[in-house]
Amino acid sequence: MNIKEINIERNLNMNESILSDMYSRFKNLRKNEYSKDIPLDHFLVTQQELKNMNIKFDIVKEKNKDRLYIHDKGKRIFRYTKSFYPNNTSFGFQVANDKILTERYLSYANIKTTNSKLFTVDEYDIAFEYVMNCKKKLVIKPLALDGGLGVFIDITPSNFDYFWNECISAQNRRKVKNPKIILQDFIPGFEVRMIINEGAFMSATLRVPAHVRGDGKHSIKELIKMKNTERKKNPLLKSHPIKINNGLVQLLKYKKLKLEDILSNEEFCILYPQSNLQHGGENIEISNLINEEVKQQSVDAVTAIPGLHTSGVDIMLENFDSVQGTIIEVNKAPAFLLNYYPYIGKPQNPMKYIFKSLIIESRILRNILDIKELDDLDLNILINRFKYNYLKQQRLEKTIQKLETENEKLRRLVK
């Protein structure tokens, strides 16, 4: 087996033990069923949500992109572009798009996050020396790519050259002008996407890699076929069956298994390292399994980023009983299809909260808010927004103080 295949196995964020624990907590939940004609594009889901809320909008094509002009009480109040929310500022985008800068702001707010070192393409020797001297397990990743592209774990002096070049290649394929590479401490556990808006926790989604569960009767190959038949009933998953290819065969070989082997009853086997739907993964809504302190930690992470209000926070948890995780990313433009159509768990509709919040804000600024028109959700939004903005202001003040302290130390060094 080559170096890439070995690292693929080690690139798993989740193991069979965690998977078994998760399913044991979902014993009474069934797989969700959806209509065959549900909208499967985020832009269409947004339009459907606006229609359900009786919010008027126009679809406009600008610079080859579809946009929505949202109206309220006869006035156009904001413009919406797919996955980019009007309450996020351009500065918030810049911070969230830079993993090192995000890490710095989180650290200023004393929020548990990763420890990263940044290198340019020309700093190969410096990076290699860092790997040689580091006694911790390391991850290599691009500075500004999403979706797990170019990310590899278990970086050692023997495989560093290969994965350094793979990380750069991933950025070149995406036409990144100045590729930069991060070496980061490896965080054990599994990743959960937390949706946060204006200080309110919306949803927690676990993206589970493709897997099968044994019944003591059928082979792995037969279990995959059975699962693909089940996936065809789900409009979101039907176009992404679990594929049987050489990569799968090699990974099973690494586990000392074959497609013809029969798993024992309730024995789990993870088939692919990637936890996305395209590779046969599943999305499971797990808000009820997440500790309230972890939810608050995710809210605090968004509070710590200036100009960011709607976000998908990626947090690593050791297990489902964790009271604290490690924030690995604060995303500026979370797509919500996974929240609307979970494979297992209660469907969520975060767009409703987001647009309600934006309309209330607009009415306040236009001085036309009628308190008699507010329902319980509206009042809850106002309370959350007030708390959130107050805390955000406090955090920003402390961050500026720390920046000034750092700059003063630099000035003294220069003198």
BATORFI-678432 format. One record per residue (C-alpha): residue in three letters; z, y, x. Coordinates in pm, whole numbers, padded with zeros to 5 digits, always signed. Each point is the difference from the previous one (the first is absolute). Last residue first. Example, Ala and Ser with C-alpha at 12.3 -4.5 7.8 and 13.67 -1.06 7.14 Angstrom:
<atoms>
SER+00714-00106+01367;ALA+00066-00344-00137;
</atoms>
This chain:
<atoms>
LYS+01969+05032+01403;VAL-00221-00273-00151;LEU+00302-00223-00057;ARG+00185+00283-00176;ARG-00300+00062-00228;LEU-00015-00369-00083;LYS+00368-00004-00099;GLU-00057+00305-00222;ASN-00297-00173-00162;GLU+00213-00305-00081;THR+00271+00217-00157;GLU-00260+00190-00203;LEU-00146-00328-00123;LYS+00347-00120-00098;GLN+00064+00318-00200;ILE-00342-00030-00166;THR+00085-00356-00104;LYS+00335+00110-00142;GLU-00169+00267-00215;LEU-00268-00247-00112;ARG+00266-00246-00109;GLN+00179+00264-00208;GLN-00327+00110-00162;LYS-00088-00360-00081;LEU+00343-00053-00151;TYR-00047+00295-00238;ASN-00358-00104-00079;TYR+00113-00353-00088;LYS+00298+00104-00209;PHE-00210+00245-00204;ARG-00291-00244-00032;ASN+00228-00282-00115;ILE+00161+00219-00268;LEU-00336+00131-00123;ILE-00148-00351-00012;ASN+00296-00130-00198;LEU-00044+00284-00247;ASP-00369-00088-00041;LEU+00085-00370-00046;ASP+00254+00085-00271;ASP-00252+00213-00193;LEU-00079+00367+00058;GLU-00186+00195-00268;LYS+00309+00192-00113;ILE+00048+00136+00353;ASP-00331+00186-00028;LEU-00146+00060+00345;ILE-00247+00292-00008;ASN+00109+00193+00311;ARG-00323-00085+00186;LEU+00204-00140+00292;ILE+00217-00198-00242;ARG-00306-00127-00187;SER-00163-00114+00324;GLU+00313-00185+00113;ILE+00022-00176-00337;ILE-00368-00098+00032;LEU+00048-00137+00352;SER+00304-00206-00101;LYS-00176-00147-00302;PHE-00294-00085+00224;ILE+00218-00185+00251;TYR+00212-00180-00259;LYS-00307-00135-00181;MET-00166-00093+00329;PRO+00293-00228+00084;ASN-00097-00253-00270;GLN+00182-00326+00079;PRO-00075-00362-00093;LYS+00312-00227-00008;GLY-00005-00293+00237;ILE-00254-00255+00122;TYR-00367+00061+00079;PRO+00067+00372-00020;TYR-00267+00206-00179;TYR+00105+00364-00033;ASN+00202+00009+00321;LEU-00265-00175+00211;LEU-00262+00241-00135;PHE+00213+00295+00115;ALA-00172+00127+00313;PRO+00242+00178+00233;ALA-00127+00324+00155;LYS+00244+00153+00251;ASN+00152-00320+00132;VAL+00342+00002+00168;GLU+00004-00282+00257;ILE+00236-00236+00182;ILE+00328+00084-00174;THR+00263-00254+00108;GLY+00215-00150-00272;GLN+00351+00044-00135;VAL+00210-00180-00260;SER-00177-00330+00067;ASP+00061-00274-00260;PHE-00369-00076-00045;ASN-00039-00081+00370;GLU-00067+00162+00338;LEU-00169+00299-00162;MET-00286+00206+00144;ILE-00094+00317-00186;ASP-00339+00145-00091;VAL+00039+00322-00199;GLY-00279+00082-00243;SER+00007+00372-00058;THR-00001+00288-00245;HIS+00194+00306+00116;LEU-00105+00079+00356;GLY-00003+00362+00117;PRO+00268-00047+00265;ILE+00090-00368+00063;ALA+00375-00068-00020;THR+00008-00020-00380;VAL-00257-00280+00021;ALA+00235-00203+00221;ASP+00300+00088-00218;VAL-00172-00156-00302;SER-00057-00317+00203;GLN+00366-00006+00107;GLN+00097+00047-00365;LYS-00195-00313-00096;VAL+00167-00189+00286;GLU+00341+00113-00124;GLU-00086-00117-00351;ASN-00060-00353+00130;ILE-00344-00144-00073;LEU-00038-00313-00213;ASN-00048+00182-00333;SER-00280+00208+00151;ILE-00189-00317+00097;GLU-00353+00045-00138;ILE-00214-00274+00155;ASN-00347+00050+00145;GLU-00183-00315+00113;GLY-00202-00095+00306;GLY-00332-00185+00014;HIS-00140+00181+00302;GLN-00136+00293-00200;LEU+00331+00030-00184;ASN+00187+00111+00313;SER+00282-00175+00187;GLN-00198-00090+00310;PRO+00137-00299+00193;TYR-00195-00262-00197;LEU+00098-00340-00141;ILE+00377+00018-00053;CYS+00134-00344-00093;PHE+00286-00049-00244;GLU+00179-00328-00078;GLU+00113-00014-00366;ASN-00085-00375-00021;SER-00121-00135+00334;LEU-00331+00121+00139;ILE-00289-00246+00008;ASP-00224+00017+00308;GLU-00378-00002-00043;LEU-00043+00363+00106;LYS+00179-00083+00325;LEU+00342+00091+00137;LYS+00162+00038+00342;LYS+00085+00365-00075;TYR-00247+00103+00271;LYS-00247-00239-00161;LEU+00054+00179-00329;LEU-00090+00327+00173;GLN-00310-00158+00152;VAL-00120-00140-00333;LEU+00057+00336-00167;GLY-00202+00182+00265;ASN-00271-00265-00023;ASN-00054+00067-00369;ILE+00146-00079-00340;LYS+00014+00326-00192;ILE+00274+00098-00244;PRO-00188+00172-00281;HIS-00047+00379-00011;SER-00228+00087-00292;LYS+00244-00151-00250;LEU+00300+00197+00125;LEU-00009+00326-00196;PRO-00155-00156-00312;ASN+00268-00277-00006;LYS-00117-00324-00166;LYS-00214-00082+00305;ARG+00321-00013+00205;GLU+00108-00316-00184;THR-00318-00181+00102;ASN+00056+00123+00355;LYS+00351-00148-00013;MET-00130-00342-00102;LYS-00259+00003+00279;ILE+00265+00103+00253;LEU+00230-00278-00123;GLU-00284-00251+00042;LYS-00056+00105+00361;ILE+00374-00012+00070;SER+00007-00354-00138;HIS+00142-00081-00343;LYS+00287-00223-00101;GLY+00332+00114+00150;ASP-00020+00324-00196;GLY-00056+00241+00288;ARG-00011+00376-00028;VAL-00306+00180+00134;HIS-00041+00323+00192;ALA-00209+00314+00040;PRO+00216+00282+00134;VAL+00248+00177-00231;ARG-00020+00373-00055;LEU+00342+00099-00130;THR+00004+00302-00225;ALA+00291+00232-00071;SER-00037+00259-00277;MET+00062+00356-00114;PHE+00296+00145+00195;ALA+00038+00367-00087;GLY+00035+00281+00255;GLU-00325+00172-00095;ASN-00193-00327-00004;ILE+00087-00317+00191;ILE-00183-00335+00002;MET+00161-00260+00228;ARG-00230-00247+00178;VAL+00199-00296+00138;GLU-00046-00161+00342;PHE+00169-00320+00118;GLY+00254-00078+00269;PRO+00016+00069+00371;ILE-00076+00345+00146;PHE-00203-00009+00323;ASP+00060+00299+00227;GLN-00311+00216+00023;LEU-00286+00053+00239;ILE-00236+00256-00148;ILE-00362+00055+00100;LYS-00218+00307-00029;PRO-00372+00016-00069;ASN-00154+00347+00035;LYS-00298+00029-00233;VAL+00090-00281-00241;LYS-00334-00146-00109;ARG+00151-00273-00220;ARG-00160-00263+00223;ASN+00133+00193+00301;GLN+00352-00018-00140;ALA-00014-00378-00044;SER-00149-00028+00352;ILE+00297+00189+00146;CYS+00247-00244-00154;GLU-00209-00298+00112;ASN-00010+00140+00356;TRP+00381+00029+00015;PHE+00019-00343-00166;TYR-00192-00173+00280;ASP+00163+00187+00288;PHE+00352-00059-00132;ASN-00031-00377-00034;SER+00173-00105+00324;PRO+00225+00307+00029;THR+00133-00072-00352;ILE-00074+00141-00346;ASP+00163-00203-00278;ILE-00166+00198-00276;PHE-00349+00125-00079;VAL-00129+00298-00204;GLY-00363+00106+00036;LEU-00043+00051-00373;GLY+00324-00049-00196;GLY-00134+00184-00304;ASP+00011+00347+00150;LEU-00116+00147+00331;ALA+00156+00304+00169;LEU+00187-00085+00321;PRO-00152-00343+00052;LYS+00236-00301+00034;ILE+00174-00219+00259;VAL+00324-00177-00092;LEU+00272-00094+00247;LYS+00280-00255+00042;LYS+00272+00153+00214;LYS+00061-00036+00374;CYS-00229+00286+00095;ASN-00076+00030+00371;MET-00339-00174+00002;VAL-00099+00155-00334;TYR+00076+00349+00135;GLU-00193-00080+00319;PHE-00299-00098-00213;ALA+00022+00327-00191;ILE+00002+00203+00321;ASP-00295-00200+00137;TYR-00201+00041-00320;GLU+00055+00375-00020;ASP-00367+00101-00025;VAL-00028-00118-00363;THR+00289+00227-00093;PHE+00355-00125-00042;LEU+00282+00051-00251;LYS+00339-00170+00016;SER+00179-00106-00318;ASN+00351-00073-00126;THR-00011-00078-00373;THR+00204+00148-00282;LYS+00355+00034-00128;ILE+00039+00341-00159;ASN+00213+00248+00196;ALA-00195+00298-00144;TYR-00130+00098+00345;SER-00095-00365+00050;LEU-00213+00007-00314;TYR-00176+00314+00126;ARG-00071-00165+00336;GLU-00127-00322-00152;THR-00242+00195-00216;LEU-00124+00186+00309;ILE-00054-00328+00182;LYS-00177-00162-00296;ASP-00236+00294-00049;ASN-00168-00005-00341;ALA+00329+00072-00173;VAL+00042+00321+00202;GLN-00355+00120-00060;PHE+00010-00080-00370;GLY+00330+00188-00041;PHE-00169+00298+00165;SER-00290-00025-00244;THR+00246+00009-00289;ASN+00086-00282-00242;ASN+00060+00114-00358;PRO-00372-00015-00078;TYR-00017-00378+00058;PHE-00273-00165+00202;SER-00066-00357-00122;LYS-00337+00094-00154;THR-00039+00376-00011;TYR+00190+00213-00251;ARG-00049+00368-00069;PHE+00267+00219-00154;ILE+00101+00223-00290;ARG-00316+00060-00198;LYS+00120+00204-00297;GLY-00031-00061-00376;LYS+00356-00125-00051;ASP-00027-00240+00292;HIS-00318-00104+00182;ILE-00058-00241+00290;TYR-00323+00026+00200;LEU-00076-00350+00122;ARG-00203-00068+00311;ASP-00284-00232+00090;LYS-00117+00039+00356;ASN-00354+00071+00124;LYS+00103+00347+00120;GLU+00127+00081-00350;LYS-00076-00206-00312;VAL+00209+00108-00298;ILE+00175-00207-00268;ASP+00177+00229-00247;PHE+00355-00043-00125;LYS+00217+00027-00309;ILE+00343-00164-00007;ASN+00066-00212-00307;MET+00247-00215+00198;ASN-00198-00319-00063;LYS-00317+00190+00095;LEU+00160+00108+00329;GLU+00099-00359+00072;GLN-00353-00124-00066;GLN-00144+00266+00229;THR+00237-00103+00278;VAL-00088-00367-00046;LEU-00368+00096+00031;PHE+00063+00179+00331;HIS+00203-00295+00128;ASP-00284-00241-00075;LEU+00081-00327-00174;PRO-00012+00123-00359;ILE+00112-00282-00235;ASP-00290-00177-00177;LYS+00112-00360+00049;SER+00334+00072-00164;TYR+00303-00080+00211;GLU+00237-00294+00041;ASN+00315+00018+00208;LYS+00129-00305+00183;ARG+00327-00120-00147;LEU+00356+00100+00082;ASN+00298-00226-00062;LYS+00022-00145+00351;PHE-00059+00333+00173;ARG+00309-00001+00225;SER-00083-00347+00135;TYR-00350+00130+00063;MET+00133+00261+00243;ASP+00219-00246+00189;SER-00294-00238+00044;LEU-00218+00281+00136;ILE+00274+00109+00240;SER+00025-00356+00133;GLU-00379-00037+00021;ASN-00032+00294+00236;MET-00096+00361-00053;ASN-00134+00272+00223;LEU-00249-00243+00157;ASN-00155+00125+00324;ARG+00133-00301+00189;GLU-00262-00225-00155;ILE-00274+00252+00072;ASN+00130+00030+00357;ILE-00080-00364+00069;GLU-00348+00037-00147;LYS-00079+00303+00214;ILE+00113-00167+00321;ASN-00228-00299-00048;MET+00094-00341-00138;
</atoms>
